[in-house]
Amino acid sequence: MDQSQKPLVEALKEHISKSPHSYHVPGHKNGQLFPDEFADWHPFLAYDVTELPGLDDLHEPSGAIAQAQQLAAHYYGVDETYFLVNGTTAGNLAMIMATCEAGDHVLVQRNSHKSIMHALHLVGARPIFVTPDFDQSTGRFSLLRAEVMAEAINSYPSIKAVVLTYPDYFGATYDLESIVTEAHAHQIPVLIDEAHGAHFNVSDAFPKSAVDCGADVVVQSAHKTLPALTMCSFLHLQSAYVSADLLKYYLQVFQSSSPSYLIMMSLDLARYTVANLHKEDLKKTLDWIEKFNKAINQLDGFQVSEVRKRADDPLKTIITSDRYNLHDVLMWLHENGIDAELVSEQQLLLIHGLNSDDESWSERIRATMDCLKGIPFKQNHDKIETNISFQSGIVRLPYSYKDLAQFSQESIDFQEAVGRIAAESITPYPPGIPVIVEGEIITDEAVEMIEQAKAETVHIQKTGSSSHTQIKVYSIE
């Protein structure tokens, strides 16, 4: 297929070129009814339309949207690609609902995004959690060993699906291909939350994509590393085990019936951009990132984690420090106009884009180095490191979600909750990985992690109790 095409973009451009009068939703009427102070928004708002003649329908595409999705599927090398306007969350929900039924055993990576946990709860599955090993080279629980996954698959012959996260939030990968091979030998589909890997197939400078590893369904957040609007995601399907009809049905269930054309146009543009990215431009970008990392390494008190070839994402710069509290560094950078992605487990994460502009890179490096050199607070020689700790090995929840629904709940202080079964999930955000999942036994380590996160003013999301000092637990006689 001709990857120089932008069918949805062109259809929208042709529509607005006629300067039509709007007697349809949305109510801003091509931007005309927005306040004058937002006049510079008007050119973009003209693209924010609805399902008009010639603009197709996301939920039953046959024109420009269908063509745009086919181009994306061709570029990524899959059978079908679906545009997601409600983010990777909608894709994660849909792929699990389309693959699993109530009571099914599902093998799940424990440090998965909360949307995976929500989907398991909605469908009523019985999750069997596998926790990655702590990897000294990354300083995180990022090493998911193929032999452990094989043990779990062979120990639970009733498993209906394997649900994994690849790469992790920081860009680290593992031997996914061997896991897929083992699962497929048992005719088990592998569903991948590849939120941070939409760019992996651009070049072999990046890790191998989940698509190329043979996964059945892969959901990617285009907005994380591609030039796309927030909430832009792709869902890719290549499977003999997952029903395309069920998948399409659940995508309609979990996505808006009024999808944003701005978001869909952005997905068309994102695919077009990476499909036509010149190797020279990508090399220039990666060279700049290497210069950026070396410059930070030369600063007193800071270190940049090594990027392992084809194992780590080079668009991620991970800063550690043996002298500074990186939560303080994050806020100092913010106050000086430099916004990092997150701080987690004493690692400061910066995410780069596929940008090769020399002038912007030079300015970015200069501003960041000047800011880090000018840190006014004292060095922290007594740094305390707290890693998110999960129950190790292969763990099944003691009760099904259906059984738990029969028990009453109560709210108690965190410190009193150790040993009780959680009735809500507790999630530091970002990265959106639950420290406590509803239905699991609360551990000392989990409570310690939550208290540490609150002390460092990390934002905590809860699915139940509104109190920041308490957690809901089940009352089980």
C-alpha positions as a LaTeX table, in Angstrom:
\begin{tabular}{lrrr}
\hline
Residue & $x$ (\AA) & $y$ (\AA) & $z$ (\AA) \\
\hline
Met1 & 0.00 & 0.00 & 0.00 \\
Asp2 & 1.06 & 3.58 & $-0.60$ \\
Gln3 & 2.11 & 4.85 & 2.85 \\
Ser4 & 2.29 & 8.42 & 1.55 \\
Gln5 & $-1.52$ & 8.55 & 1.65 \\
Lys6 & $-3.49$ & 10.24 & 4.45 \\
Pro7 & $-7.08$ & 9.31 & 3.55 \\
Leu8 & $-8.87$ & 10.59 & 6.66 \\
Val9 & $-6.80$ & 13.78 & 6.78 \\
Glu10 & $-7.54$ & 14.46 & 3.12 \\
Ala11 & $-11.26$ & 13.79 & 3.55 \\
Leu12 & $-11.44$ & 16.26 & 6.44 \\
Lys13 & $-9.43$ & 18.88 & 4.54 \\
Glu14 & $-11.75$ & 18.57 & 1.56 \\
His15 & $-14.76$ & 18.97 & 3.86 \\
Ile16 & $-13.59$ & 22.16 & 5.55 \\
Ser17 & $-12.35$ & 23.66 & 2.28 \\
Lys18 & $-16.01$ & 24.14 & 1.37 \\
Ser19 & $-16.57$ & 26.36 & 4.46 \\
Pro20 & $-19.83$ & 24.56 & 5.25 \\
His21 & $-22.51$ & 25.94 & 7.58 \\
Ser22 & $-22.93$ & 23.67 & 10.59 \\
Tyr23 & $-26.41$ & 22.48 & 11.55 \\
His24 & $-24.96$ & 19.46 & 13.34 \\
Val25 & $-23.06$ & 18.59 & 16.52 \\
Pro26 & $-20.71$ & 19.59 & 18.11 \\
Gly27 & $-22.19$ & 22.77 & 19.46 \\
His28 & $-19.17$ & 25.01 & 18.93 \\
Lys29 & $-20.14$ & 25.19 & 15.21 \\
Asn30 & $-16.72$ & 24.79 & 13.61 \\
Gly31 & $-15.23$ & 26.92 & 16.38 \\
Gln32 & $-17.40$ & 29.97 & 15.71 \\
Leu33 & $-19.04$ & 29.84 & 19.14 \\
Phe34 & $-15.81$ & 29.56 & 21.11 \\
Pro35 & $-14.86$ & 32.69 & 23.10 \\
Asp36 & $-12.80$ & 35.23 & 21.17 \\
Glu37 & $-9.82$ & 34.70 & 23.46 \\
Phe38 & $-9.50$ & 31.24 & 21.88 \\
Ala39 & $-9.52$ & 32.51 & 18.31 \\
Asp40 & $-6.26$ & 30.70 & 17.59 \\
Trp41 & $-8.09$ & 27.41 & 18.22 \\
His42 & $-10.57$ & 27.97 & 15.38 \\
Pro43 & $-8.47$ & 26.39 & 12.58 \\
Phe44 & $-8.25$ & 23.16 & 14.58 \\
Leu45 & $-11.87$ & 23.16 & 15.71 \\
Ala46 & $-13.00$ & 23.12 & 12.08 \\
Tyr47 & $-11.76$ & 19.50 & 12.02 \\
Asp48 & $-13.84$ & 18.61 & 15.08 \\
Val49 & $-16.91$ & 17.36 & 13.26 \\
Thr50 & $-19.22$ & 14.38 & 13.28 \\
Glu51 & $-20.18$ & 11.51 & 10.95 \\
Leu52 & $-20.99$ & 13.58 & 7.87 \\
Pro53 & $-21.24$ & 12.32 & 4.27 \\
Gly54 & $-17.76$ & 11.44 & 3.02 \\
Leu55 & $-16.23$ & 11.29 & 6.53 \\
Asp56 & $-17.10$ & 7.66 & 7.32 \\
Asp57 & $-18.11$ & 6.06 & 10.65 \\
Leu58 & $-15.55$ & 4.60 & 13.10 \\
His59 & $-17.96$ & 1.90 & 14.27 \\
Glu60 & $-18.89$ & 0.75 & 10.76 \\
Pro61 & $-16.09$ & 2.07 & 8.53 \\
Ser62 & $-16.23$ & 1.72 & 4.77 \\
Gly63 & $-14.56$ & 4.90 & 3.49 \\
Ala64 & $-11.77$ & 7.18 & 4.68 \\
Ile65 & $-11.53$ & 5.69 & 8.20 \\
Ala66 & $-11.46$ & 2.15 & 6.81 \\
Gln67 & $-8.68$ & 3.15 & 4.40 \\
Ala68 & $-6.70$ & 4.83 & 7.19 \\
Gln69 & $-6.97$ & 1.72 & 9.38 \\
Gln70 & $-5.93$ & $-0.52$ & 6.47 \\
Leu71 & $-2.83$ & 1.62 & 5.92 \\
Ala72 & $-1.97$ & 1.27 & 9.61 \\
Ala73 & $-2.48$ & $-2.50$ & 9.48 \\
His74 & $-0.23$ & $-2.72$ & 6.42 \\
Tyr75 & 2.48 & $-0.63$ & 8.08 \\
Tyr76 & 2.45 & $-2.67$ & 11.29 \\
Gly77 & 2.15 & $-5.97$ & 9.41 \\
Val78 & $-1.06$ & $-7.25$ & 11.02 \\
Asp79 & $-4.44$ & $-8.53$ & 9.82 \\
Glu80 & $-6.49$ & $-5.68$ & 11.27 \\
Thr81 & $-5.78$ & $-2.36$ & 12.99 \\
Tyr82 & $-8.48$ & $-0.43$ & 14.83 \\
Phe83 & $-8.32$ & 3.25 & 15.78 \\
Leu84 & $-8.95$ & 3.86 & 19.48 \\
Val85 & $-10.29$ & 7.25 & 20.59 \\
Asn86 & $-10.62$ & 6.32 & 24.28 \\
Gly87 & $-6.97$ & 5.43 & 24.74 \\
Thr88 & $-5.24$ & 2.11 & 25.34 \\
Thr89 & $-7.58$ & 1.61 & 28.30 \\
Ala90 & $-10.47$ & 0.95 & 25.89 \\
Gly91 & $-8.33$ & $-1.51$ & 23.93 \\
Asn92 & $-7.25$ & $-3.37$ & 27.07 \\
Leu93 & $-10.86$ & $-3.70$ & 28.20 \\
Ala94 & $-12.04$ & $-4.87$ & 24.79 \\
Met95 & $-9.34$ & $-7.49$ & 24.20 \\
Ile96 & $-9.93$ & $-9.16$ & 27.56 \\
Met97 & $-13.72$ & $-9.06$ & 27.30 \\
Ala98 & $-13.49$ & $-10.54$ & 23.79 \\
Thr99 & $-11.24$ & $-13.39$ & 24.93 \\
Cys100 & $-12.39$ & $-14.38$ & 28.42 \\
Glu101 & $-15.56$ & $-15.36$ & 30.24 \\
Ala102 & $-16.60$ & $-15.39$ & 33.88 \\
Gly103 & $-14.62$ & $-17.93$ & 35.87 \\
Asp104 & $-11.88$ & $-18.34$ & 33.27 \\
His105 & $-8.31$ & $-18.59$ & 34.51 \\
Val106 & $-6.17$ & $-15.83$ & 33.00 \\
Leu107 & $-2.40$ & $-15.61$ & 33.38 \\
Val108 & $-1.56$ & $-11.98$ & 34.13 \\
Gln109 & 1.64 & $-10.03$ & 34.71 \\
Arg110 & 1.22 & $-8.63$ & 38.23 \\
Asn111 & 2.62 & $-5.17$ & 37.50 \\
Ser112 & 0.10 & $-4.46$ & 34.76 \\
His113 & $-1.82$ & $-1.23$ & 34.26 \\
Lys114 & $-4.98$ & $-0.74$ & 36.30 \\
Ser115 & $-7.13$ & $-1.01$ & 33.14 \\
Ile116 & $-6.07$ & $-4.68$ & 32.87 \\
Met117 & $-7.22$ & $-5.27$ & 36.45 \\
His118 & $-10.50$ & $-3.48$ & 35.76 \\
Ala119 & $-11.14$ & $-5.68$ & 32.72 \\
Leu120 & $-10.49$ & $-8.88$ & 34.70 \\
His121 & $-12.95$ & $-7.71$ & 37.34 \\
Leu122 & $-15.59$ & $-6.74$ & 34.77 \\
Val123 & $-15.49$ & $-10.10$ & 33.02 \\
Gly124 & $-15.26$ & $-12.03$ & 36.31 \\
Ala125 & $-12.05$ & $-13.86$ & 35.39 \\
Arg126 & $-9.82$ & $-15.70$ & 37.87 \\
Pro127 & $-6.41$ & $-14.01$ & 37.51 \\
Ile128 & $-3.24$ & $-15.97$ & 38.15 \\
Phe129 & $-0.54$ & $-13.39$ & 38.73 \\
Val130 & 3.08 & $-13.78$ & 37.72 \\
Thr131 & 5.52 & $-11.24$ & 39.12 \\
Pro132 & 8.64 & $-10.35$ & 37.11 \\
Asp133 & 11.97 & $-10.82$ & 38.87 \\
Phe134 & 13.83 & $-7.81$ & 40.20 \\
Asp135 & 16.37 & $-6.94$ & 37.52 \\
Gln136 & 19.56 & $-5.41$ & 38.92 \\
Ser137 & 20.38 & $-3.89$ & 35.53 \\
Thr138 & 17.15 & $-1.84$ & 35.50 \\
Gly139 & 16.58 & $-1.47$ & 39.23 \\
Arg140 & 12.96 & $-2.58$ & 38.78 \\
Phe141 & 10.73 & $-5.65$ & 38.65 \\
Ser142 & 11.13 & $-5.87$ & 34.89 \\
Leu143 & 12.51 & $-9.36$ & 34.16 \\
Leu144 & 9.66 & $-11.67$ & 33.20 \\
Arg145 & 11.35 & $-15.03$ & 32.68 \\
Ala146 & 10.03 & $-17.31$ & 29.93 \\
Glu147 & 10.65 & $-20.42$ & 32.06 \\
Val148 & 8.44 & $-19.05$ & 34.87 \\
Met149 & 5.68 & $-18.30$ & 32.39 \\
Ala150 & 6.02 & $-21.80$ & 30.93 \\
Glu151 & 5.73 & $-23.25$ & 34.45 \\
Ala152 & 2.54 & $-21.27$ & 35.05 \\
Ile153 & 1.03 & $-22.28$ & 31.70 \\
Asn154 & 1.75 & $-25.96$ & 32.37 \\
Ser155 & 0.55 & $-25.76$ & 35.98 \\
Tyr156 & $-2.86$ & $-24.37$ & 35.00 \\
Pro157 & $-4.06$ & $-26.18$ & 31.86 \\
Ser158 & $-7.39$ & $-24.29$ & 32.05 \\
Ile159 & $-5.78$ & $-20.92$ & 31.26 \\
Lys160 & $-7.77$ & $-19.12$ & 28.54 \\
Ala161 & $-5.46$ & $-16.16$ & 27.89 \\
Val162 & $-2.09$ & $-14.64$ & 28.77 \\
Val163 & $-2.10$ & $-10.90$ & 29.44 \\
Leu164 & 1.26 & $-9.09$ & 29.58 \\
Thr165 & 2.77 & $-5.61$ & 29.57 \\
Tyr166 & 5.62 & $-5.07$ & 27.10 \\
Pro167 & 7.68 & $-2.94$ & 27.48 \\
Asp168 & 7.39 & $-1.59$ & 31.01 \\
Tyr169 & 6.78 & 2.13 & 31.59 \\
Phe170 & 10.53 & 2.75 & 31.46 \\
Gly171 & 11.02 & 0.95 & 28.14 \\
Ala172 & 12.55 & $-2.35$ & 29.33 \\
Thr173 & 11.60 & $-5.57$ & 27.51 \\
Tyr174 & 12.03 & $-9.32$ & 28.01 \\
Asp175 & 11.93 & $-12.52$ & 25.94 \\
Leu176 & 8.33 & $-12.17$ & 24.80 \\
Glu177 & 8.78 & $-14.32$ & 21.70 \\
Ser178 & 9.51 & $-17.46$ & 23.76 \\
Ile179 & 6.46 & $-16.82$ & 25.94 \\
Val180 & 4.22 & $-16.44$ & 22.88 \\
Thr181 & 5.61 & $-19.66$ & 21.41 \\
Glu182 & 4.85 & $-21.56$ & 24.64 \\
Ala183 & 1.33 & $-20.13$ & 24.90 \\
His184 & 0.53 & $-20.90$ & 21.27 \\
Ala185 & 1.73 & $-24.48$ & 21.75 \\
His186 & $-1.22$ & $-24.75$ & 24.16 \\
Gln187 & $-3.52$ & $-22.76$ & 21.83 \\
Ile188 & $-3.65$ & $-19.88$ & 24.30 \\
Pro189 & $-3.86$ & $-16.32$ & 22.93 \\
Val190 & $-1.40$ & $-13.71$ & 24.15 \\
Leu191 & $-2.76$ & $-10.20$ & 24.72 \\
Ile192 & $-0.24$ & $-7.37$ & 25.05 \\
Asp193 & $-0.51$ & $-3.91$ & 26.53 \\
Glu194 & 2.27 & $-2.31$ & 24.46 \\
Ala195 & 1.34 & 1.24 & 25.42 \\
His196 & 4.95 & 2.41 & 25.25 \\
Gly197 & 5.99 & 0.56 & 22.09 \\
Ala198 & 4.10 & 2.09 & 19.16 \\
His199 & 7.44 & 3.12 & 17.62 \\
Phe200 & 9.34 & $-0.16$ & 18.03 \\
Asn201 & 8.95 & $-1.29$ & 14.43 \\
Val202 & 10.43 & 1.97 & 13.09 \\
Ser203 & 13.99 & 0.64 & 13.34 \\
Asp204 & 16.09 & $-2.17$ & 14.80 \\
Ala205 & 17.53 & 0.49 & 17.10 \\
Phe206 & 14.46 & $-0.26$ & 19.20 \\
Pro207 & 13.42 & $-3.52$ & 20.91 \\
Lys208 & 11.43 & $-6.05$ & 18.92 \\
Ser209 & 7.74 & $-5.15$ & 18.80 \\
Ala210 & 5.07 & $-7.37$ & 20.36 \\
Val211 & 3.55 & $-7.70$ & 16.89 \\
Asp212 & 6.80 & $-9.16$ & 15.55 \\
Cys213 & 6.98 & $-11.45$ & 18.58 \\
Gly214 & 3.72 & $-13.06$ & 17.40 \\
Ala215 & 1.27 & $-11.72$ & 19.99 \\
Asp216 & $-2.41$ & $-12.12$ & 19.09 \\
Val217 & $-3.72$ & $-8.71$ & 20.17 \\
Val218 & $-1.47$ & $-5.70$ & 20.74 \\
Val219 & $-2.65$ & $-2.33$ & 22.02 \\
Gln220 & $-0.36$ & 0.67 & 21.57 \\
Ser221 & $-0.63$ & 4.23 & 22.87 \\
Ala222 & 0.31 & 6.22 & 19.79 \\
His223 & 0.24 & 9.40 & 21.86 \\
Lys224 & 3.07 & 8.30 & 24.15 \\
Thr225 & 5.90 & 8.34 & 21.60 \\
Leu226 & 4.39 & 9.17 & 18.20 \\
Pro227 & 3.25 & 12.65 & 17.14 \\
Ala228 & $-0.37$ & 12.08 & 18.14 \\
Leu229 & $-2.98$ & 13.68 & 20.38 \\
Thr230 & $-3.64$ & 12.39 & 23.89 \\
Met231 & $-5.97$ & 9.33 & 23.89 \\
Cys232 & $-4.76$ & 8.22 & 20.44 \\
Ser233 & $-4.16$ & 4.44 & 20.38 \\
Phe234 & $-4.02$ & 1.51 & 17.97 \\
Leu235 & $-5.30$ & $-2.02$ & 18.51 \\
His236 & $-3.69$ & $-4.65$ & 16.27 \\
Leu237 & $-5.14$ & $-8.11$ & 15.66 \\
Gln238 & $-3.32$ & $-11.13$ & 14.18 \\
Ser239 & $-4.79$ & $-14.27$ & 15.69 \\
Ala240 & $-6.36$ & $-17.64$ & 15.06 \\
Tyr241 & $-7.67$ & $-17.64$ & 18.65 \\
Val242 & $-9.39$ & $-14.24$ & 19.07 \\
Ser243 & $-12.70$ & $-13.44$ & 17.36 \\
Ala244 & $-12.53$ & $-10.24$ & 15.28 \\
Asp245 & $-16.33$ & $-9.92$ & 15.55 \\
Leu246 & $-16.26$ & $-10.04$ & 19.36 \\
Leu247 & $-13.36$ & $-7.61$ & 19.45 \\
Lys248 & $-15.20$ & $-5.13$ & 17.23 \\
Tyr249 & $-18.32$ & $-5.51$ & 19.38 \\
Tyr250 & $-16.49$ & $-4.68$ & 22.60 \\
Leu251 & $-14.67$ & $-1.78$ & 20.98 \\
Gln252 & $-18.12$ & $-0.33$ & 20.32 \\
Val253 & $-19.11$ & $-1.01$ & 23.93 \\
Phe254 & $-16.08$ & 0.73 & 25.44 \\
Gln255 & $-15.60$ & 3.55 & 22.95 \\
Ser256 & $-17.60$ & 6.70 & 22.54 \\
Ser257 & $-20.47$ & 6.66 & 20.05 \\
Ser258 & $-19.33$ & 10.18 & 19.15 \\
Pro259 & $-15.64$ & 9.60 & 18.35 \\
Ser260 & $-13.40$ & 12.62 & 17.96 \\
Tyr261 & $-12.35$ & 13.27 & 14.38 \\
Leu262 & $-9.40$ & 15.26 & 15.71 \\
Ile263 & $-8.15$ & 12.12 & 17.46 \\
Met264 & $-8.81$ & 9.88 & 14.45 \\
Met265 & $-7.10$ & 12.36 & 12.12 \\
Ser266 & $-4.16$ & 12.43 & 14.51 \\
Leu267 & $-3.86$ & 8.63 & 14.29 \\
Asp268 & $-3.82$ & 8.83 & 10.50 \\
Leu269 & $-1.07$ & 11.46 & 10.72 \\
Ala270 & 0.92 & 9.48 & 13.30 \\
Arg271 & 0.97 & 6.41 & 11.05 \\
Tyr272 & 1.90 & 8.56 & 8.07 \\
Thr273 & 4.74 & 10.20 & 10.00 \\
Val274 & 6.46 & 7.01 & 11.18 \\
Ala275 & 5.86 & 5.21 & 7.88 \\
Asn276 & 7.71 & 8.01 & 6.08 \\
Leu277 & 10.38 & 8.71 & 8.70 \\
His278 & 13.81 & 8.98 & 7.08 \\
Lys279 & 16.58 & 6.82 & 8.53 \\
Glu280 & 18.86 & 9.86 & 8.60 \\
Asp281 & 16.39 & 11.80 & 10.75 \\
Leu282 & 16.00 & 8.90 & 13.18 \\
Lys283 & 19.77 & 8.52 & 13.46 \\
Lys284 & 20.09 & 12.23 & 14.17 \\
Thr285 & 17.48 & 11.97 & 16.92 \\
Leu286 & 19.19 & 9.00 & 18.56 \\
Asp287 & 22.56 & 10.76 & 18.32 \\
Trp288 & 21.09 & 13.78 & 20.11 \\
Ile289 & 19.65 & 11.58 & 22.86 \\
Glu290 & 23.06 & 9.99 & 23.33 \\
Lys291 & 24.62 & 13.46 & 23.68 \\
Phe292 & 21.88 & 14.40 & 26.12 \\
Asn293 & 22.54 & 11.31 & 28.27 \\
Lys294 & 26.31 & 11.87 & 28.24 \\
Ala295 & 25.86 & 15.48 & 29.31 \\
Ile296 & 23.77 & 14.43 & 32.32 \\
Asn297 & 26.29 & 11.71 & 33.23 \\
Gln298 & 28.97 & 14.38 & 33.46 \\
Leu299 & 27.03 & 16.31 & 36.10 \\
Asp300 & 28.03 & 15.75 & 39.71 \\
Gly301 & 25.50 & 13.57 & 41.54 \\
Phe302 & 23.55 & 12.25 & 38.53 \\
Gln303 & 23.76 & 9.06 & 36.52 \\
Val304 & 21.86 & 7.88 & 33.42 \\
Ser305 & 20.95 & 4.20 & 33.22 \\
Glu306 & 22.60 & 2.26 & 30.41 \\
Val307 & 20.41 & 1.59 & 27.37 \\
Arg308 & 20.81 & $-2.09$ & 26.47 \\
Lys309 & 20.71 & $-2.67$ & 22.72 \\
Arg310 & 17.36 & $-4.06$ & 21.55 \\
Ala311 & 16.33 & $-4.61$ & 25.19 \\
Asp312 & 15.64 & $-1.00$ & 26.27 \\
Asp313 & 13.92 & 1.86 & 24.52 \\
Pro314 & 16.46 & 4.58 & 23.61 \\
Leu315 & 13.69 & 7.21 & 23.65 \\
Lys316 & 13.68 & 6.87 & 27.44 \\
Thr317 & 16.29 & 8.62 & 29.59 \\
Ile318 & 16.33 & 7.24 & 33.15 \\
Ile319 & 18.17 & 9.39 & 35.67 \\
Thr320 & 19.30 & 8.10 & 39.06 \\
Ser321 & 21.15 & 9.92 & 41.80 \\
Asp322 & 23.26 & 8.96 & 44.78 \\
Arg323 & 22.99 & 12.48 & 46.22 \\
Tyr324 & 19.61 & 14.03 & 45.48 \\
Asn325 & 16.01 & 13.16 & 46.23 \\
Leu326 & 14.67 & 12.87 & 42.71 \\
His327 & 11.17 & 13.93 & 43.75 \\
Asp328 & 12.75 & 17.29 & 44.66 \\
Val329 & 14.60 & 17.29 & 41.33 \\
Leu330 & 11.34 & 16.66 & 39.45 \\
Met331 & 9.71 & 19.69 & 41.10 \\
Trp332 & 12.79 & 21.86 & 40.54 \\
Leu333 & 12.76 & 21.01 & 36.84 \\
His334 & 9.03 & 21.78 & 36.66 \\
Glu335 & 9.45 & 25.14 & 38.35 \\
Asn336 & 12.04 & 25.99 & 35.71 \\
Gly337 & 9.92 & 25.04 & 32.71 \\
Ile338 & 11.14 & 21.46 & 32.20 \\
Asp339 & 8.54 & 18.74 & 32.73 \\
Ala340 & 9.65 & 15.13 & 33.22 \\
Glu341 & 7.30 & 12.16 & 32.88 \\
Leu342 & 7.51 & 10.74 & 36.41 \\
Val343 & 9.61 & 9.72 & 39.39 \\
Ser344 & 9.28 & 6.14 & 40.55 \\
Glu345 & 11.53 & 4.11 & 42.82 \\
Gln346 & 14.21 & 6.80 & 42.77 \\
Gln347 & 14.36 & 6.87 & 38.99 \\
Leu348 & 13.48 & 10.03 & 37.10 \\
Leu349 & 12.03 & 9.27 & 33.66 \\
Leu350 & 12.32 & 11.58 & 30.66 \\
Ile351 & 10.62 & 10.58 & 27.39 \\
His352 & 11.94 & 11.92 & 24.10 \\
Gly353 & 10.05 & 12.20 & 20.83 \\
Leu354 & 11.00 & 11.30 & 17.28 \\
Asn355 & 12.34 & 14.81 & 16.73 \\
Ser356 & 15.51 & 15.56 & 14.76 \\
Asp357 & 15.49 & 19.36 & 14.82 \\
Asp358 & 19.03 & 20.45 & 15.72 \\
Glu359 & 18.06 & 23.82 & 17.16 \\
Ser360 & 15.38 & 22.47 & 19.51 \\
Trp361 & 17.68 & 19.68 & 20.71 \\
Ser362 & 20.52 & 22.11 & 21.42 \\
Glu363 & 18.20 & 24.36 & 23.41 \\
Arg364 & 16.72 & 21.41 & 25.30 \\
Ile365 & 20.12 & 20.10 & 26.32 \\
Arg366 & 21.38 & 23.55 & 27.34 \\
Ala367 & 18.26 & 24.38 & 29.40 \\
Thr368 & 18.24 & 20.99 & 31.15 \\
Met369 & 21.93 & 21.08 & 32.03 \\
Asp370 & 21.71 & 24.66 & 33.31 \\
Cys371 & 18.73 & 23.72 & 35.45 \\
Leu372 & 20.37 & 20.64 & 36.96 \\
Lys373 & 23.60 & 22.53 & 37.65 \\
Gly374 & 21.64 & 25.20 & 39.52 \\
Ile375 & 19.85 & 22.96 & 42.03 \\
Pro376 & 19.60 & 25.03 & 45.24 \\
Phe377 & 18.67 & 22.34 & 47.76 \\
Lys378 & 21.09 & 20.29 & 49.79 \\
Gln379 & 22.39 & 16.95 & 48.70 \\
Asn380 & 20.58 & 14.00 & 50.24 \\
His381 & 23.26 & 11.61 & 51.44 \\
Asp382 & 20.77 & 9.53 & 53.44 \\
Lys383 & 18.53 & 8.58 & 50.54 \\
Ile384 & 15.91 & 5.91 & 51.26 \\
Glu385 & 14.94 & 3.75 & 48.32 \\
Thr386 & 11.57 & 2.05 & 48.29 \\
Asn387 & 10.75 & $-0.34$ & 45.47 \\
Ile388 & 7.22 & $-1.39$ & 44.63 \\
Ser389 & 7.05 & $-4.90$ & 46.03 \\
Phe390 & 4.59 & $-7.56$ & 44.86 \\
Gln391 & 3.93 & $-11.09$ & 46.01 \\
Ser392 & 6.61 & $-13.11$ & 44.23 \\
Gly393 & 6.18 & $-16.12$ & 42.00 \\
Ile394 & 2.90 & $-17.45$ & 40.64 \\
Val395 & $-0.05$ & $-16.34$ & 42.79 \\
Arg396 & $-3.81$ & $-16.94$ & 42.47 \\
Leu397 & $-6.28$ & $-14.75$ & 44.35 \\
Pro398 & $-7.83$ & $-16.60$ & 47.32 \\
Tyr399 & $-11.41$ & $-15.82$ & 46.19 \\
Ser400 & $-13.09$ & $-15.18$ & 42.86 \\
Tyr401 & $-14.64$ & $-11.76$ & 42.21 \\
Lys402 & $-18.06$ & $-13.46$ & 42.28 \\
Asp403 & $-17.35$ & $-14.91$ & 45.75 \\
Leu404 & $-16.04$ & $-11.60$ & 47.05 \\
Ala405 & $-19.28$ & $-9.87$ & 46.08 \\
Gln406 & $-21.05$ & $-11.88$ & 48.81 \\
Phe407 & $-18.93$ & $-10.42$ & 51.61 \\
Ser408 & $-19.48$ & $-7.12$ & 53.40 \\
Gln409 & $-16.84$ & $-4.38$ & 53.43 \\
Glu410 & $-15.37$ & $-2.05$ & 56.00 \\
Ser411 & $-12.87$ & 0.82 & 55.96 \\
Ile412 & $-9.85$ & 0.55 & 58.23 \\
Asp413 & $-6.51$ & 2.31 & 58.62 \\
Phe414 & $-3.73$ & 1.15 & 56.32 \\
Gln415 & $-1.57$ & $-0.01$ & 59.20 \\
Glu416 & $-4.37$ & $-2.30$ & 60.43 \\
Ala417 & $-4.99$ & $-3.79$ & 56.99 \\
Val418 & $-2.00$ & $-6.15$ & 56.75 \\
Gly419 & $-3.24$ & $-9.71$ & 56.23 \\
Arg420 & $-6.75$ & $-8.61$ & 55.19 \\
Ile421 & $-8.21$ & $-8.97$ & 51.69 \\
Ala422 & $-8.43$ & $-5.67$ & 49.81 \\
Ala423 & $-11.85$ & $-4.51$ & 48.63 \\
Glu424 & $-10.39$ & $-1.76$ & 46.45 \\
Ser425 & $-7.29$ & $-1.16$ & 44.36 \\
Ile426 & $-4.64$ & 1.40 & 45.31 \\
Thr427 & $-2.64$ & 2.87 & 42.44 \\
Pro428 & 0.15 & 5.48 & 42.36 \\
Tyr429 & $-0.32$ & 7.53 & 39.18 \\
Pro430 & 1.73 & 7.65 & 37.10 \\
Pro431 & 2.66 & 4.89 & 36.28 \\
Gly432 & $-0.82$ & 3.49 & 36.94 \\
Ile433 & 0.31 & 0.09 & 38.27 \\
Pro434 & $-1.71$ & $-0.97$ & 41.34 \\
Val435 & 0.30 & $-1.58$ & 44.50 \\
Ile436 & $-2.75$ & $-3.33$ & 45.92 \\
Val437 & $-5.30$ & $-5.11$ & 43.72 \\
Glu438 & $-8.83$ & $-5.80$ & 44.88 \\
Gly439 & $-9.04$ & $-9.40$ & 46.06 \\
Glu440 & $-5.42$ & $-9.88$ & 47.10 \\
Ile441 & $-4.01$ & $-10.16$ & 50.60 \\
Ile442 & $-2.48$ & $-6.87$ & 51.80 \\
Thr443 & 1.19 & $-7.16$ & 52.75 \\
Asp444 & 3.50 & $-5.11$ & 54.97 \\
Glu445 & 5.52 & $-4.17$ & 51.89 \\
Ala446 & 2.47 & $-2.79$ & 50.08 \\
Val447 & 1.45 & $-0.64$ & 53.03 \\
Glu448 & 5.04 & 0.64 & 53.38 \\
Met449 & 5.10 & 1.54 & 49.69 \\
Ile450 & 1.83 & 3.47 & 49.95 \\
Glu451 & 2.98 & 5.38 & 53.03 \\
Gln452 & 6.25 & 6.25 & 51.30 \\
Ala453 & 4.41 & 7.42 & 48.19 \\
Lys454 & 2.10 & 9.63 & 50.27 \\
Ala455 & 5.09 & 11.11 & 52.10 \\
Glu456 & 6.64 & 12.02 & 48.75 \\
Thr457 & 3.32 & 13.53 & 47.56 \\
Val458 & 2.89 & 10.96 & 44.80 \\
His459 & $-0.70$ & 11.06 & 43.52 \\
Ile460 & $-2.65$ & 8.02 & 44.71 \\
Gln461 & $-5.78$ & 6.79 & 42.94 \\
Lys462 & $-8.29$ & 4.59 & 44.76 \\
Thr463 & $-11.31$ & 2.73 & 43.43 \\
Gly464 & $-13.28$ & 2.81 & 46.68 \\
Ser465 & $-12.84$ & 4.74 & 49.93 \\
Ser466 & $-12.24$ & 8.48 & 49.62 \\
Ser467 & $-10.11$ & 8.61 & 52.77 \\
His468 & $-6.36$ & 8.88 & 52.20 \\
Thr469 & $-5.61$ & 7.15 & 55.51 \\
Gln470 & $-7.89$ & 4.15 & 55.11 \\
Ile471 & $-8.53$ & 1.26 & 52.75 \\
Lys472 & $-11.63$ & $-0.83$ & 52.19 \\
Val473 & $-11.27$ & $-4.51$ & 53.06 \\
Tyr474 & $-13.62$ & $-7.48$ & 52.99 \\
Ser475 & $-15.11$ & $-8.80$ & 56.22 \\
Ile476 & $-14.66$ & $-12.54$ & 55.87 \\
Glu477 & $-15.66$ & $-14.78$ & 58.76 \\
\hline
\end{tabular}
